[in-house]
Amino acid sequence: MPRRGNTTILHVTVEEIAELSFDEVCAVCQVSSDFVMELIAYGTIEPEGFSMETWRFDATHLHTIRTAMHLHHDLEVNHAGIALAVDLINQIEELRTELDLTKKYFRT
């Protein structure tokens, strides 16, 4: 579980997490290590670090894993489809952010 000082946090707010290990991510997201490994293999998530022992995951990774879980369980999307869907979702979010900035620029 994620740790802050000596207190174990059972329920976490995604924005409050600095970094989690591989095992902590699996526990927090309640997914199998195989599921996370498949996400990494397909490039859906890219943890910091060179090996499973040194991998670190942030709040963005948790959000992506949870999105992937919903796609897989609710819609029965395979891992290749999850990678594509997550990439497209990220592109849409980036375009929306860019559009919002453009709108603000031209309103002033």
matplotlib code that plots the C-alpha trace (Angstrom):
import matplotlib.pyplot as plt

x = [0.0, 1.1, 2.9, 3.2, 5.5, 4.5, 0.8, -0.6, -3.2, -6.0, -8.1, -6.1, -7.0, -5.1, -3.8, -2.2, 0.1, 3.7, 4.9, 3.9, 5.8, 4.5, 3.0, 1.4, -0.2, -1.7, -3.0, -4.5, -6.1, -7.1, -5.8, -3.5, 0.2, -0.4, -2.9, -0.5, 2.3, 0.2, -0.5, 3.2, 3.9, 1.5, 2.8, -0.4, 1.6, 5.3, 6.5, 9.7, 12.6, 14.4, 13.0, 9.9, 11.8, 12.6, 9.4, 7.5, 4.0, 2.3, -1.3, -1.6, -0.6, -3.4, -5.9, -4.9, -5.0, -8.5, -9.6, -8.1, -9.9, -13.2, -12.5, -11.5, -14.2, -17.2, -16.6, -14.4, -11.7, -8.5, -5.1, -4.3, -7.7, -7.1, -3.7, -5.4, -8.4, -6.2, -4.0, -7.1, -8.5, -5.2, -5.2, -8.7, -7.8, -4.8, -6.9, -9.5, -6.9, -5.4, -8.8, -9.6, -6.3, -7.0, -10.5, -9.2, -6.5, -9.0, -11.5, -9.1]
y = [0.0, 3.6, 5.0, 8.5, 8.5, 5.5, 5.4, 3.0, 4.5, 2.2, 4.6, 7.1, 10.2, 9.9, 13.4, 12.8, 10.0, 10.9, 7.5, 3.8, 0.6, -2.2, -4.2, -1.0, -0.1, -3.6, -3.5, 0.1, -0.7, -4.2, -5.7, -8.7, -8.2, -9.9, -7.2, -4.4, -6.3, -6.5, -2.7, -2.1, -4.6, -2.8, 0.6, 1.7, 2.8, 3.4, 3.4, 5.2, 2.8, 0.0, -3.2, -4.3, -3.8, -0.1, 0.8, 3.8, 4.8, 8.1, 9.3, 9.4, 5.8, 4.9, 6.8, 5.0, 1.6, 2.2, 3.3, 0.2, -1.9, -0.4, -1.0, -4.6, -5.6, -3.5, -3.6, -6.7, -4.8, -6.7, -5.2, -4.0, -2.2, -0.7, 0.7, 2.3, 3.6, 5.1, 6.8, 8.3, 9.4, 11.1, 12.9, 14.1, 15.5, 17.3, 18.8, 19.9, 21.6, 23.3, 24.4, 25.8, 27.8, 29.1, 30.2, 32.0, 33.7, 35.1, 36.2, 38.6]
z = [0.0, -0.5, 2.5, 4.0, 6.9, 9.0, 8.1, 5.6, 3.4, 2.4, 0.3, -1.7, -3.7, -7.0, -6.9, -3.5, -4.7, -5.5, -6.7, -6.2, -6.7, -9.0, -6.2, -4.7, -8.0, -8.4, -4.8, -5.1, -8.5, -7.4, -10.6, -11.3, -12.0, -15.3, -16.3, -15.5, -17.3, -20.4, -20.2, -20.1, -22.9, -25.2, -24.3, -22.6, -19.5, -19.3, -15.7, -14.6, -13.9, -15.6, -14.0, -12.1, -8.9, -9.7, -11.6, -10.2, -11.1, -10.6, -10.5, -14.3, -14.5, -11.9, -13.9, -17.1, -15.4, -14.1, -17.6, -19.0, -16.4, -17.4, -21.1, -20.5, -18.0, -19.2, -22.9, -23.3, -25.2, -25.6, -24.7, -28.2, -28.3, -24.8, -26.0, -29.0, -27.0, -24.3, -26.9, -28.6, -25.2, -24.4, -27.7, -27.2, -23.8, -25.2, -28.0, -25.6, -23.4, -26.5, -27.6, -24.2, -24.2, -27.7, -26.7, -23.7, -25.8, -28.3, -25.7, -24.0]

ax = plt.figure().add_subplot(projection="3d")
ax.plot(x, y, z, "-o")
ax.set_aspect("equal")
plt.show()
